[in-house]
Amino acid sequence: MINHGLVQSTIKPKETEIDEYSVWVNEDVREITVADENGSHTEYEYNQTQYGKDEYILILSENNKNLENMLTDTQLALCDVYEMMEG
């Protein structure tokens, strides 16, 4: 992972961009107005992190496992609630 920090662009970035080697994650995108000698124009400022593809796949896999565990916990809690309501 490489954190590129706060970057600016004249083109609004996608939240996630994928190239041949990397996955680029752009977060907290803000539209800003930049003044110059010709007046002003709109740019975008955002935090950018670059991941290797394998690294990003592992992160997604871990997040999916966490979501599955949370879903299972929720389902078990709902079963408990239903049992309490019935009896």
Disulfide bonds with the S-S distance in Angstrom:
none
